[in-house]
């Protein structure tokens, strides 16, 4: 299965152009849509989920015209929005049962089986009788995935799902996404580079409504080998330094300031070569945008 996005554009009534001629091809597996806040990720996710209209462009899921055949898409779509409204007093098991009814699973025995299967899959079976309002952030997100999986979706959209999760919950959520992402299309929008480097086989970087890069994380990193250099710049005048070097990131470690720069060859001057990581690709791409 392939999701093909052709020349999608959207300008809100306040004049903000959230999508600017976006084209992407997304195959089965986990696809990471990476970009800073305000880049246009949610607008793109909501448009694909048929929750809002684009001004121009087309989206195809194989031969389904997504923006026109909304009913067909809703049958095979699982969506976890950025803000998922729960009824805090509902218990996990009864809320998932209600949601499965809304999804069209009419038979009570079928529903019971599906709800049990999904709560076990997202590791919430033991908490099934707990009220959702008492769940941690990670438990809420896992519940969100359970509801997104109702009805065996072929296309799953998760919008900024790991924001606010602690490292343990994030890892657990990553494992869950990796498991479900094998046979269907999962689009994960995030501003967290680690979400993409740990999980995704394909990715794109978006900023100001424009796709800056579509690539495979493993392949693009190879192109940065021997081009990323690090140096301790504690006490150095950064303004002068930045005029001389293409600085892509700065980090503090043990009270010292380290910079990573992009340079095709060894800059000398005490720089040491470091292994590139996806974050280098991300910051480099954002720094070279026009
Ligand atoms: P992201 O999900 O990457 O943070 P969004 O798609 O939410 O980005 O927003 C992209 C841009 O569109 C931002 O500048 C945002 O302020 C603007 N925007 C989003 N929704 C609306 C709206 N309903 N009306 C006006 N502007 C909006």
Boltz pocket constraint, residues with backbone or C-beta under 6 A from the ligand:
constraints:
  - pocket:
      binder: B
      contacts: [[A, 12], [A, 13], [A, 14], [A, 16], [A, 17], [A, 18], [A, 35], [A, 36], [A, 37], [A, 38], [A, 39], [A, 40], [A, 41], [A, 42], [A, 43], [A, 44]]
      max_distance: 6.0
